[in-house]
């Protein structure tokens, strides 16, 4: 199963679109300049719902952000949000 329709979702699509044992979550806020709490809440709700729906999946793959380890970026609302989402998945 693929959740999302962007670049990463399309890249993983050939391998996982018809999978019933794996879920690739490639959706949510992709604009690293975003600071809209409504968008962050929407991603949170959708992610939690997907995790509940695919809780028995062998693999649940979530894409966060590479900026999580960047001292320059780590204080942005986007990066703080993505770190929170990664903690939910972990």
C-alpha angles and dihedrals in degrees: 000000000000122000110195138035106225134100097295093044090052092047093053095037099091091057103037111023095098097032116125095185100048134054125198110196104200099156139095136064110359101165107094090201092060117121098165109128090201090062091048091049091049092053091046093052093046092047094049090048092050092048090052092047093050099033091128093051116125088223131024108184118194125183113216121165137290088218091075089092096044114105089204095053103031094091096055117110090238095054093044088052093049091050089053090051092049090053090052091053094044 
